[in-house]
Amino acid sequence: MKPMKSGFESIRNYLGSKKEKGRRKIALLVDGPNMLRKEFQIDLEEIRDVLKDYGSIKIGRVFLNQYASDKLVEAIETQGFEPIICTSDVDVRLAVEGMELVFSPVIDTIALVTRDADFKPLLSKANEHGKETILFGAEPGLSIALKNSADYVIILKEGVMEHEYDSRDLKGLGEEE
């Protein structure tokens, strides 16, 4: 398993160190039924704040099933996200919209909030077409295949964000780790 580094500020610094010249144009897609559960304590505002240091969120969509409460839909809208209510399979709708974004010249980074291995082909296709990919996942149950398909992986454990890093990230970290 890769080493982990935790904390909100650490994540902001991590993504901030990865950005190239200019700000990234980000599409943020959230798998609502899979991720917006009490046990994961997902804070969409915190995710948005982390991504703002990395680039500009041009699209922020939260995909929900038809059983989502009005209160949840209202909270999502209040936070500035677009709720997408799906009467059929949420995963299919998110994947279709994600694929459209792979071919959009307006977007250069796709950020997914999910644990579901069903989105591995979306991440792979995005990478194949030169899009950067960021995965916000949650434990337990985060797909290893999904983690291995994303450029950057941020894991939410008990309401705390942690990122995985590789040996390139270890250079210059010194003894503080």
Residue, then its C-alpha position, 0 to 999 in steps of 0.5 A: m500500500k502507498p504511504m498516506k498523508s492526511g489533512f485538508e491543508s496537505i491536500r490543497n498543497y498537494l494538488g497545488s503543487k501538481k498544477e501546470k501553468g495556468r488554472r485547470k478547467i475542472a468538471l466535478l462529478v459526484d456519485g451521490p447514492n454511493m458517496l453522500r452517506k452519513e458514514f462517509q461524512i463527505d463535505l462537498e464544500e471542502i472538496r470544492d475548496v481543495l479543487k479551487d486551489y488547483g483550478s476553476i470548477k466549470i461544471g459541478r454536478v451531483f447525480l442522485n436517484q429519484y429517492a433523494s430527499d428534497k432537503l438533500v437536493e436543496a442543500i446541493e443547490t445551495q452549495g452551488f452544485e447542479p443536482i441531476i435526478c436520475t430516474s434510471d441507473v445513476d451510474v449510467r447517466l454519470a458515465v454518459e455525461g462524463m464521456e461527453l466531458v472527455f471530448s469537451p475542449v472546455i474541460d481539461t480535468i475530470a474529478l470524480v467523487t465515487r468508490d465504484a469500479d464502474f467508472k474505471p473505463l471513464l477514467s481510462k478514456a479521459n486519460e487516453h484523451g489527455k484529460e487529467t483525472i482526480l479521484f475522491g474516494a472513500e473507505p471502506g470499499l474504494s475500488i483498487a482498479l479505480k484508484n489505479s486509473a486516476d492521476y491523483v487519488i484523494i481518500l476520505k476516511e472518517g471525514v478526513m482527506e488523505h492523498e496517496y503519493d508515489s516516490r516522485d512526491l517523496k523527494g524534498l519532503g524531508e523528515e517531517e513525514 
